[in-house]
Amino acid sequence: EVTHIENGVKFQFDALKIMFSSGNNKERIRYLREVNAHDEVVVDMFAGVGYFSVPLAMSDASRRPRHIHCIEKNPVSFQYLSRNLALNGVSDHTTAILGDNREVGAGLLGVCDRVLMGYLPTAA
């Protein structure tokens, strides 16, 4: 188990059990410093260990969402997601949800202002 720290955000995970994509570093920094989701309700459909949810939840109060729903299907990743939300002090405005987006996401239809679905560098 390791703790990876980037830009003040702590990510704990077991590199033998789950992957951590260091290649999304620039996008995680952008979520922390630039994305304006002030007072929005956000759903992160493929939350993993909190790659994008945690930096967004830690953003400056003037850009921070009201709430982030973090959905993760992998039980091991979900454990680290829950831990990382607490570790970074953002549990008060985030909810970790274990399950398949197709099943648990339906309850969030019409509730969210923004949906995160991962990052594909070629889509930018």
N, CA, C and O atoms as a GROMACS GRO file, in nm:
protein
  496
    1GLU      N    1   0.085  -0.118   0.000
    1GLU     CA    2   0.000   0.000   0.000
    1GLU      C    3   0.089   0.124   0.000
    1GLU      O    4   0.190   0.129   0.069
    2VAL      N    5   0.049   0.223  -0.078
    2VAL     CA    6   0.128   0.346  -0.088
    2VAL      C    7   0.036   0.467  -0.069
    2VAL      O    8  -0.086   0.458  -0.084
    3THR      N    9   0.099   0.579  -0.036
    3THR     CA   10   0.030   0.708  -0.036
    3THR      C   11   0.102   0.796  -0.136
    3THR      O   12   0.219   0.829  -0.119
    4HIS      N   13   0.032   0.833  -0.240
    4HIS     CA   14   0.086   0.920  -0.345
    4HIS      C   15   0.030   1.060  -0.321
    4HIS      O   16  -0.091   1.077  -0.307
    5ILE      N   17   0.118   1.160  -0.315
    5ILE     CA   18   0.075   1.297  -0.292
    5ILE      C   19   0.110   1.381  -0.413
    5ILE      O   20   0.226   1.384  -0.456
    6GLU      N   21   0.010   1.449  -0.468
    6GLU     CA   22   0.036   1.542  -0.579
    6GLU      C   23  -0.048   1.667  -0.558
    6GLU      O   24  -0.170   1.658  -0.540
    7ASN      N   25   0.017   1.781  -0.560
    7ASN     CA   26  -0.051   1.910  -0.545
    7ASN      C   27  -0.136   1.916  -0.418
    7ASN      O   28  -0.244   1.975  -0.418
    8GLY      N   29  -0.087   1.856  -0.311
    8GLY     CA   30  -0.156   1.859  -0.184
    8GLY      C   31  -0.267   1.757  -0.169
    8GLY      O   32  -0.330   1.750  -0.064
    9VAL      N   33  -0.293   1.678  -0.272
    9VAL     CA   34  -0.397   1.575  -0.268
    9VAL      C   35  -0.332   1.442  -0.238
    9VAL      O   36  -0.234   1.403  -0.302
   10LYS      N   37  -0.386   1.370  -0.139
   10LYS     CA   38  -0.332   1.240  -0.100
   10LYS      C   39  -0.418   1.128  -0.158
   10LYS      O   40  -0.540   1.129  -0.144
   11PHE      N   41  -0.353   1.034  -0.223
   11PHE     CA   42  -0.420   0.915  -0.277
   11PHE      C   43  -0.354   0.792  -0.216
   11PHE      O   44  -0.235   0.768  -0.237
   12GLN      N   45  -0.431   0.713  -0.142
   12GLN     CA   46  -0.381   0.586  -0.092
   12GLN      C   47  -0.438   0.475  -0.180
   12GLN      O   48  -0.554   0.479  -0.220
   13PHE      N   49  -0.354   0.375  -0.209
   13PHE     CA   50  -0.398   0.261  -0.288
   13PHE      C   51  -0.295   0.151  -0.282
   13PHE      O   52  -0.181   0.174  -0.241
   14ASP      N   53  -0.334   0.033  -0.321
   14ASP     CA   54  -0.245  -0.081  -0.329
   14ASP      C   55  -0.216  -0.105  -0.477
   14ASP      O   56  -0.302  -0.151  -0.552
   15ALA      N   57  -0.095  -0.072  -0.518
   15ALA     CA   58  -0.057  -0.082  -0.659
   15ALA      C   59  -0.057  -0.226  -0.711
   15ALA      O   60  -0.053  -0.248  -0.832
   16LEU      N   61  -0.061  -0.323  -0.622
   16LEU     CA   62  -0.069  -0.463  -0.664
   16LEU      C   63  -0.213  -0.506  -0.695
   16LEU      O   64  -0.236  -0.609  -0.759
   17LYS      N   65  -0.310  -0.426  -0.649
   17LYS     CA   66  -0.450  -0.463  -0.665
   17LYS      C   67  -0.526  -0.373  -0.762
   17LYS      O   68  -0.621  -0.418  -0.827
   18ILE      N   69  -0.487  -0.248  -0.773
   18ILE     CA   70  -0.557  -0.154  -0.861
   18ILE      C   71  -0.455  -0.066  -0.933
   18ILE      O   72  -0.340  -0.056  -0.891
   19MET      N   73  -0.500  -0.004  -1.041
   19MET     CA   74  -0.410   0.083  -1.115
   19MET      C   75  -0.427   0.228  -1.071
   19MET      O   76  -0.533   0.268  -1.025
   20PHE      N   77  -0.320   0.304  -1.086
   20PHE     CA   78  -0.325   0.448  -1.063
   20PHE      C   79  -0.264   0.512  -1.185
   20PHE      O   80  -0.148   0.486  -1.217
   21SER      N   81  -0.339   0.595  -1.253
   21SER     CA   82  -0.293   0.654  -1.377
   21SER      C   83  -0.223   0.787  -1.351
   21SER      O   84  -0.288   0.890  -1.333
   22SER      N   85  -0.092   0.784  -1.349
   22SER     CA   86  -0.017   0.908  -1.330
   22SER      C   87  -0.025   0.997  -1.454
   22SER      O   88   0.007   1.116  -1.448
   23GLY      N   89  -0.067   0.940  -1.566
   23GLY     CA   90  -0.078   1.017  -1.689
   23GLY      C   91  -0.187   1.121  -1.689
   23GLY      O   92  -0.188   1.211  -1.773
   24ASN      N   93  -0.282   1.111  -1.594
   24ASN     CA   94  -0.390   1.209  -1.586
   24ASN      C   95  -0.356   1.324  -1.492
   24ASN      O   96  -0.446   1.399  -1.452
   25ASN      N   97  -0.230   1.339  -1.456
   25ASN     CA   98  -0.187   1.440  -1.360
   25ASN      C   99  -0.231   1.581  -1.400
   25ASN      O  100  -0.284   1.654  -1.316
   26LYS      N  101  -0.210   1.620  -1.524
   26LYS     CA  102  -0.247   1.756  -1.567
   26LYS      C  103  -0.396   1.780  -1.554
   26LYS      O  104  -0.439   1.890  -1.518
   27GLU      N  105  -0.476   1.677  -1.582
   27GLU     CA  106  -0.621   1.693  -1.571
   27GLU      C  107  -0.662   1.702  -1.424
   27GLU      O  108  -0.754   1.777  -1.390
   28ARG      N  109  -0.598   1.627  -1.337
   28ARG     CA  110  -0.628   1.636  -1.194
   28ARG      C  111  -0.592   1.774  -1.141
   28ARG      O  112  -0.666   1.830  -1.059
   29ILE      N  113  -0.481   1.830  -1.185
   29ILE     CA  114  -0.442   1.966  -1.145
   29ILE      C  115  -0.547   2.066  -1.193
   29ILE      O  116  -0.583   2.158  -1.120
   30ARG      N  117  -0.596   2.047  -1.315
   30ARG     CA  118  -0.698   2.137  -1.370
   30ARG      C  119  -0.825   2.132  -1.285
   30ARG      O  120  -0.886   2.237  -1.261
   31TYR      N  121  -0.866   2.014  -1.241
   31TYR     CA  122  -0.984   2.003  -1.156
   31TYR      C  123  -0.963   2.077  -1.024
   31TYR      O  124  -1.055   2.140  -0.973
   32LEU      N  125  -0.842   2.068  -0.969
   32LEU     CA  126  -0.811   2.132  -0.841
   32LEU      C  127  -0.806   2.284  -0.854
   32LEU      O  128  -0.851   2.354  -0.764
   33ARG      N  129  -0.752   2.336  -0.965
   33ARG     CA  130  -0.722   2.479  -0.976
   33ARG      C  131  -0.812   2.560  -1.070
   33ARG      O  132  -0.823   2.681  -1.055
   34GLU      N  133  -0.875   2.494  -1.168
   34GLU     CA  134  -0.941   2.572  -1.272
   34GLU      C  135  -1.090   2.546  -1.290
   34GLU      O  136  -1.164   2.639  -1.324
   35VAL      N  137  -1.136   2.425  -1.269
   35VAL     CA  138  -1.276   2.393  -1.298
   35VAL      C  139  -1.367   2.468  -1.201
   35VAL      O  140  -1.350   2.459  -1.079
   36ASN      N  141  -1.464   2.540  -1.255
   36ASN     CA  142  -1.559   2.613  -1.173
   36ASN      C  143  -1.690   2.536  -1.169
   36ASN      O  144  -1.770   2.541  -1.263
   37ALA      N  145  -1.712   2.465  -1.059
   37ALA     CA  146  -1.835   2.388  -1.040
   37ALA      C  147  -1.908   2.441  -0.917
   37ALA      O  148  -1.979   2.367  -0.849
   38HIS      N  149  -1.890   2.570  -0.888
   38HIS     CA  150  -1.946   2.630  -0.767
   38HIS      C  151  -2.095   2.601  -0.753
   38HIS      O  152  -2.174   2.627  -0.844
   39ASP      N  153  -2.131   2.546  -0.639
   39ASP     CA  154  -2.269   2.519  -0.600
   39ASP      C  155  -2.338   2.416  -0.689
   39ASP      O  156  -2.460   2.403  -0.685
   40GLU      N  157  -2.260   2.342  -0.769
   40GLU     CA  158  -2.318   2.237  -0.854
   40GLU      C  159  -2.323   2.105  -0.778
   40GLU      O  160  -2.250   2.083  -0.682
   41VAL      N  161  -2.410   2.018  -0.824
   41VAL     CA  162  -2.412   1.879  -0.780
   41VAL      C  163  -2.348   1.800  -0.894
   41VAL      O  164  -2.392   1.807  -1.009
   42VAL      N  165  -2.243   1.725  -0.861
   42VAL     CA  166  -2.162   1.655  -0.961
   42VAL      C  167  -2.171   1.505  -0.936
   42VAL      O  168  -2.180   1.459  -0.822
   43VAL      N  169  -2.170   1.428  -1.045
   43VAL     CA  170  -2.156   1.283  -1.033
   43VAL      C  171  -2.031   1.241  -1.110
   43VAL      O  172  -2.010   1.281  -1.224
   44ASP      N  173  -1.947   1.161  -1.044
   44ASP     CA  174  -1.828   1.105  -1.106
   44ASP      C  175  -1.858   0.958  -1.130
   44ASP      O  176  -1.862   0.878  -1.037
   45MET      N  177  -1.882   0.922  -1.258
   45MET     CA  178  -1.932   0.790  -1.292
   45MET      C  179  -1.829   0.678  -1.285
   45MET      O  180  -1.866   0.561  -1.273
   46PHE      N  181  -1.703   0.710  -1.293
   46PHE     CA  182  -1.597   0.609  -1.286
   46PHE      C  183  -1.491   0.660  -1.189
   46PHE      O  184  -1.378   0.690  -1.230
   47ALA      N  185  -1.527   0.671  -1.062
   47ALA     CA  186  -1.447   0.745  -0.965
   47ALA      C  187  -1.312   0.682  -0.932
   47ALA      O  188  -1.219   0.753  -0.894
   48GLY      N  189  -1.299   0.552  -0.947
   48GLY     CA  190  -1.172   0.488  -0.911
   48GLY      C  191  -1.138   0.517  -0.766
   48GLY      O  192  -1.222   0.498  -0.678
   49VAL      N  193  -1.017   0.563  -0.739
   49VAL     CA  194  -0.975   0.598  -0.603
   49VAL      C  195  -0.999   0.746  -0.573
   49VAL      O  196  -0.954   0.797  -0.471
   50GLY      N  197  -1.070   0.813  -0.664
   50GLY     CA  198  -1.100   0.955  -0.645
   50GLY      C  199  -1.014   1.046  -0.730
   50GLY      O  200  -0.993   1.162  -0.697
   51TYR      N  201  -0.964   0.992  -0.842
   51TYR     CA  202  -0.872   1.066  -0.929
   51TYR      C  203  -0.916   1.209  -0.955
   51TYR      O  204  -0.836   1.302  -0.943
   52PHE      N  205  -1.042   1.229  -0.990
   52PHE     CA  206  -1.094   1.361  -1.023
   52PHE      C  207  -1.185   1.416  -0.914
   52PHE      O  208  -1.190   1.537  -0.893
   53SER      N  209  -1.256   1.328  -0.845
   53SER     CA  210  -1.349   1.372  -0.740
   53SER      C  211  -1.278   1.443  -0.626
   53SER      O  212  -1.322   1.548  -0.581
   54VAL      N  213  -1.168   1.385  -0.580
   54VAL     CA  214  -1.098   1.443  -0.465
   54VAL      C  215  -1.041   1.581  -0.499
   54VAL      O  216  -1.064   1.674  -0.422
   55PRO      N  217  -0.967   1.598  -0.609
   55PRO     CA  218  -0.918   1.733  -0.639
   55PRO      C  219  -1.031   1.834  -0.657
   55PRO      O  220  -1.019   1.948  -0.612
   56LEU      N  221  -1.139   1.794  -0.722
   56LEU     CA  222  -1.251   1.886  -0.741
   56LEU      C  223  -1.313   1.922  -0.606
   56LEU      O  224  -1.348   2.038  -0.583
   57ALA      N  225  -1.328   1.824  -0.518
   57ALA     CA  226  -1.384   1.850  -0.385
   57ALA      C  227  -1.293   1.938  -0.300
   57ALA      O  228  -1.340   2.005  -0.208
   58MET      N  229  -1.164   1.938  -0.331
   58MET     CA  230  -1.068   2.019  -0.256
   58MET      C  231  -1.045   2.156  -0.317
   58MET      O  232  -0.967   2.235  -0.263
   59SER      N  233  -1.110   2.186  -0.427
   59SER     CA  234  -1.087   2.313  -0.494
   59SER      C  235  -1.130   2.430  -0.406
   59SER      O  236  -1.202   2.412  -0.308
   60ASP      N  237  -1.084   2.547  -0.442
   60ASP     CA  238  -1.116   2.670  -0.370
   60ASP      C  239  -1.267   2.683  -0.350
   60ASP      O  240  -1.345   2.647  -0.439
   61ALA      N  241  -1.309   2.734  -0.237
   61ALA     CA  242  -1.452   2.744  -0.203
   61ALA      C  243  -1.533   2.818  -0.309
   61ALA      O  244  -1.652   2.791  -0.325
   62SER      N  245  -1.471   2.909  -0.380
   62SER     CA  246  -1.543   2.984  -0.483
   62SER      C  247  -1.573   2.901  -0.607
   62SER      O  248  -1.653   2.942  -0.691
   63ARG      N  249  -1.508   2.783  -0.620
   63ARG     CA  250  -1.529   2.696  -0.736
   63ARG      C  251  -1.576   2.557  -0.696
   63ARG      O  252  -1.605   2.474  -0.783
   64ARG      N  253  -1.585   2.530  -0.568
   64ARG     CA  254  -1.614   2.396  -0.516
   64ARG      C  255  -1.761   2.359  -0.537
   64ARG      O  256  -1.850   2.442  -0.514
   65PRO      N  257  -1.788   2.236  -0.579
   65PRO     CA  258  -1.926   2.189  -0.592
   65PRO      C  259  -1.996   2.181  -0.455
   65PRO      O  260  -1.931   2.168  -0.352
   66ARG      N  261  -2.126   2.189  -0.458
   66ARG     CA  262  -2.206   2.170  -0.336
   66ARG      C  263  -2.192   2.025  -0.289
   66ARG      O  264  -2.179   1.999  -0.170
   67HIS      N  265  -2.196   1.930  -0.386
   67HIS     CA  266  -2.185   1.789  -0.351
   67HIS      C  267  -2.135   1.709  -0.471
   67HIS      O  268  -2.166   1.741  -0.586
   68ILE      N  269  -2.058   1.605  -0.443
   68ILE     CA  270  -2.009   1.515  -0.548
   68ILE      C  271  -2.050   1.373  -0.512
   68ILE      O  272  -2.018   1.324  -0.403
   69HIS      N  273  -2.120   1.306  -0.603
   69HIS     CA  274  -2.154   1.165  -0.590
   69HIS      C  275  -2.049   1.086  -0.667
   69HIS      O  276  -2.035   1.104  -0.788
   70CYS      N  277  -1.975   1.000  -0.600
   70CYS     CA  278  -1.863   0.927  -0.659
   70CYS      C  279  -1.901   0.780  -0.672
   70CYS      O  280  -1.914   0.710  -0.572
   71ILE      N  281  -1.920   0.734  -0.795
   71ILE     CA  282  -1.962   0.597  -0.819
   71ILE      C  283  -1.843   0.512  -0.862
   71ILE      O  284  -1.769   0.549  -0.953
   72GLU      N  285  -1.825   0.398  -0.797
   72GLU     CA  286  -1.717   0.305  -0.833
   72GLU      C  287  -1.768   0.162  -0.822
   72GLU      O  288  -1.831   0.125  -0.722
   73LYS      N  289  -1.741   0.083  -0.924
   73LYS     CA  290  -1.787  -0.055  -0.931
   73LYS      C  291  -1.693  -0.154  -0.863
   73LYS      O  292  -1.738  -0.253  -0.804
   74ASN      N  293  -1.564  -0.129  -0.870
   74ASN     CA  294  -1.464  -0.221  -0.815
   74ASN      C  295  -1.459  -0.205  -0.662
   74ASN      O  296  -1.430  -0.097  -0.612
   75PRO      N  297  -1.488  -0.312  -0.587
   75PRO     CA  298  -1.491  -0.302  -0.441
   75PRO      C  299  -1.358  -0.258  -0.378
   75PRO      O  300  -1.358  -0.187  -0.278
   76VAL      N  301  -1.246  -0.300  -0.436
   76VAL     CA  302  -1.116  -0.260  -0.382
   76VAL      C  303  -1.094  -0.111  -0.406
   76VAL      O  304  -1.054  -0.038  -0.315
   77SER      N  305  -1.120  -0.065  -0.529
   77SER     CA  306  -1.107   0.078  -0.558
   77SER      C  307  -1.201   0.159  -0.472
   77SER      O  308  -1.166   0.268  -0.425
   78PHE      N  309  -1.323   0.106  -0.450
   78PHE     CA  310  -1.422   0.175  -0.368
   78PHE      C  311  -1.370   0.196  -0.225
   78PHE      O  312  -1.391   0.302  -0.167
   79GLN      N  313  -1.304   0.095  -0.169
   79GLN     CA  314  -1.248   0.109  -0.034
   79GLN      C  315  -1.148   0.224  -0.029
   79GLN      O  316  -1.147   0.302   0.065
   80TYR      N  317  -1.062   0.232  -0.132
   80TYR     CA  318  -0.964   0.340  -0.135
   80TYR      C  319  -1.030   0.475  -0.166
   80TYR      O  320  -0.986   0.578  -0.115
   81LEU      N  321  -1.132   0.475  -0.247
   81LEU     CA  322  -1.207   0.598  -0.272
   81LEU      C  323  -1.262   0.653  -0.141
   81LEU      O  324  -1.243   0.770  -0.110
   82SER      N  325  -1.329   0.569  -0.065
   82SER     CA  326  -1.386   0.611   0.063
   82SER      C  327  -1.277   0.662   0.157
   82SER      O  328  -1.294   0.764   0.224
   83ARG      N  329  -1.166   0.590   0.160
   83ARG     CA  330  -1.054   0.631   0.246
   83ARG      C  331  -0.996   0.764   0.201
   83ARG      O  332  -0.965   0.849   0.284
   84ASN      N  333  -0.981   0.784   0.068
   84ASN     CA  334  -0.921   0.907   0.017
   84ASN      C  335  -1.010   1.029   0.039
   84ASN      O  336  -0.961   1.139   0.061
   85LEU      N  337  -1.141   1.009   0.032
   85LEU     CA  338  -1.233   1.120   0.062
   85LEU      C  339  -1.214   1.165   0.206
   85LEU      O  340  -1.208   1.285   0.233
   86ALA      N  341  -1.204   1.069   0.299
   86ALA     CA  342  -1.184   1.102   0.440
   86ALA      C  343  -1.044   1.159   0.464
   86ALA      O  344  -1.028   1.257   0.537
   87LEU      N  345  -0.944   1.096   0.403
   87LEU     CA  346  -0.804   1.138   0.421
   87LEU      C  347  -0.783   1.283   0.381
   87LEU      O  348  -0.702   1.354   0.442
   88ASN      N  349  -0.855   1.328   0.279
   88ASN     CA  350  -0.840   1.464   0.230
   88ASN      C  351  -0.943   1.561   0.288
   88ASN      O  352  -0.950   1.677   0.247
   89GLY      N  353  -1.023   1.514   0.382
   89GLY     CA  354  -1.116   1.600   0.453
   89GLY      C  355  -1.233   1.652   0.371
   89GLY      O  356  -1.281   1.763   0.394
   90VAL      N  357  -1.280   1.571   0.274
   90VAL     CA  358  -1.390   1.617   0.189
   90VAL      C  359  -1.516   1.530   0.202
   90VAL      O  360  -1.608   1.541   0.121
   91SER      N  361  -1.519   1.446   0.303
   91SER     CA  362  -1.634   1.356   0.321
   91SER      C  363  -1.764   1.430   0.346
   91SER      O  364  -1.872   1.375   0.322
   92ASP      N  365  -1.756   1.553   0.395
   92ASP     CA  366  -1.878   1.628   0.426
   92ASP      C  367  -1.955   1.672   0.303
   92ASP      O  368  -2.074   1.701   0.312
   93HIS      N  369  -1.889   1.679   0.187
   93HIS     CA  370  -1.961   1.720   0.065
   93HIS      C  371  -1.940   1.621  -0.051
   93HIS      O  372  -1.944   1.658  -0.168
   94THR      N  373  -1.916   1.495  -0.014
   94THR     CA  374  -1.906   1.387  -0.113
   94THR      C  375  -1.979   1.264  -0.062
   94THR      O  376  -1.994   1.245   0.059
   95THR      N  377  -2.023   1.180  -0.155
   95THR     CA  378  -2.083   1.052  -0.121
   95THR      C  379  -2.021   0.946  -0.210
   95THR      O  380  -2.025   0.957  -0.332
   96ALA      N  381  -1.964   0.843  -0.149
   96ALA     CA  382  -1.908   0.730  -0.225
   96ALA      C  383  -2.018   0.626  -0.241
   96ALA      O  384  -2.083   0.587  -0.144
   97ILE      N  385  -2.037   0.580  -0.365
   97ILE     CA  386  -2.142   0.483  -0.396
   97ILE      C  387  -2.078   0.363  -0.464
   97ILE      O  388  -2.012   0.377  -0.567
   98LEU      N  389  -2.097   0.246  -0.405
   98LEU     CA  390  -2.044   0.122  -0.463
   98LEU      C  391  -2.149   0.063  -0.556
   98LEU      O  392  -2.260   0.032  -0.513
   99GLY      N  393  -2.113   0.048  -0.683
   99GLY     CA  394  -2.206  -0.015  -0.776
   99GLY      C  395  -2.177   0.019  -0.920
   99GLY      O  396  -2.088   0.098  -0.951
  100ASP      N  397  -2.254  -0.041  -1.007
  100ASP     CA  398  -2.246  -0.021  -1.151
  100ASP      C  399  -2.325   0.105  -1.186
  100ASP      O  400  -2.438   0.122  -1.142
  101ASN      N  401  -2.265   0.192  -1.265
  101ASN     CA  402  -2.332   0.316  -1.306
  101ASN      C  403  -2.470   0.292  -1.365
  101ASN      O  404  -2.563   0.370  -1.342
  102ARG      N  405  -2.483   0.184  -1.441
  102ARG     CA  406  -2.611   0.155  -1.506
  102ARG      C  407  -2.720   0.124  -1.406
  102ARG      O  408  -2.838   0.140  -1.435
  103GLU      N  409  -2.681   0.080  -1.288
  103GLU     CA  410  -2.779   0.044  -1.186
  103GLU      C  411  -2.797   0.154  -1.082
  103GLU      O  412  -2.910   0.195  -1.054
  104VAL      N  413  -2.689   0.201  -1.024
  104VAL     CA  414  -2.700   0.301  -0.917
  104VAL      C  415  -2.709   0.444  -0.970
  104VAL      O  416  -2.757   0.533  -0.900
  105GLY      N  417  -2.664   0.465  -1.092
  105GLY     CA  418  -2.667   0.599  -1.149
  105GLY      C  419  -2.805   0.650  -1.182
  105GLY      O  420  -2.827   0.770  -1.187
  106ALA      N  421  -2.898   0.559  -1.205
  106ALA     CA  422  -3.035   0.599  -1.240
  106ALA      C  423  -3.098   0.688  -1.134
  106ALA      O  424  -3.178   0.775  -1.165
  107GLY      N  425  -3.062   0.666  -1.009
  107GLY     CA  426  -3.116   0.747  -0.901
  107GLY      C  427  -3.067   0.890  -0.900
  107GLY      O  428  -3.119   0.974  -0.827
  108LEU      N  429  -2.966   0.919  -0.982
  108LEU     CA  430  -2.911   1.054  -0.988
  108LEU      C  431  -2.957   1.131  -1.112
  108LEU      O  432  -2.919   1.247  -1.131
  109LEU      N  433  -3.039   1.067  -1.195
  109LEU     CA  434  -3.090   1.135  -1.315
  109LEU      C  435  -3.170   1.258  -1.276
  109LEU      O  436  -3.257   1.253  -1.188
  110GLY      N  437  -3.140   1.368  -1.340
  110GLY     CA  438  -3.210   1.493  -1.313
  110GLY      C  439  -3.166   1.565  -1.188
  110GLY      O  440  -3.221   1.670  -1.155
  111VAL      N  441  -3.068   1.510  -1.117
  111VAL     CA  442  -3.022   1.568  -0.991
  111VAL      C  443  -2.892   1.647  -1.011
  111VAL      O  444  -2.868   1.746  -0.942
  112CYS      N  445  -2.810   1.604  -1.105
  112CYS     CA  446  -2.675   1.658  -1.118
  112CYS      C  447  -2.664   1.766  -1.225
  112CYS      O  448  -2.735   1.765  -1.326
  113ASP      N  449  -2.573   1.859  -1.198
  113ASP     CA  450  -2.543   1.966  -1.293
  113ASP      C  451  -2.427   1.930  -1.385
  113ASP      O  452  -2.415   1.984  -1.495
  114ARG      N  453  -2.341   1.839  -1.338
  114ARG     CA  454  -2.220   1.804  -1.414
  114ARG      C  455  -2.192   1.656  -1.395
  114ARG      O  456  -2.210   1.602  -1.286
  115VAL      N  457  -2.149   1.590  -1.502
  115VAL     CA  458  -2.115   1.448  -1.497
  115VAL      C  459  -1.969   1.431  -1.540
  115VAL      O  460  -1.929   1.480  -1.646
  116LEU      N  461  -1.890   1.363  -1.458
  116LEU     CA  462  -1.752   1.330  -1.493
  116LEU      C  463  -1.752   1.185  -1.540
  116LEU      O  464  -1.810   1.098  -1.476
  117MET      N  465  -1.684   1.161  -1.652
  117MET     CA  466  -1.680   1.025  -1.706
  117MET      C  467  -1.538   0.985  -1.742
  117MET      O  468  -1.515   0.915  -1.841
  118GLY      N  469  -1.442   1.028  -1.662
  118GLY     CA  470  -1.304   0.996  -1.689
  118GLY      C  471  -1.244   1.096  -1.786
  118GLY      O  472  -1.307   1.196  -1.820
  119TYR      N  473  -1.125   1.069  -1.829
  119TYR     CA  474  -1.052   1.162  -1.915
  119TYR      C  475  -0.982   1.086  -2.026
  119TYR      O  476  -0.907   0.992  -2.001
  120LEU      N  477  -1.009   1.127  -2.147
  120LEU     CA  478  -0.942   1.069  -2.264
  120LEU      C  479  -0.861   1.180  -2.329
  120LEU      O  480  -0.919   1.270  -2.389
  121PRO      N  481  -0.728   1.174  -2.320
  121PRO     CA  482  -0.644   1.282  -2.374
  121PRO      C  483  -0.673   1.313  -2.522
  121PRO      O  484  -0.660   1.428  -2.564
  122THR      N  485  -0.711   1.214  -2.599
  122THR     CA  486  -0.738   1.237  -2.741
  122THR      C  487  -0.870   1.309  -2.765
  122THR      O  488  -0.896   1.357  -2.875
  123ALA      N  489  -0.953   1.317  -2.661
  123ALA     CA  490  -1.082   1.386  -2.674
  123ALA      C  491  -1.070   1.535  -2.646
  123ALA      O  492  -1.164   1.610  -2.672
  124ALA      N  493  -0.956   1.579  -2.595
  124ALA     CA  494  -0.938   1.720  -2.560
  124ALA      C  495  -0.915   1.805  -2.683
  124ALA      O  496  -0.898   1.927  -2.671
   0.00000   0.00000   0.00000
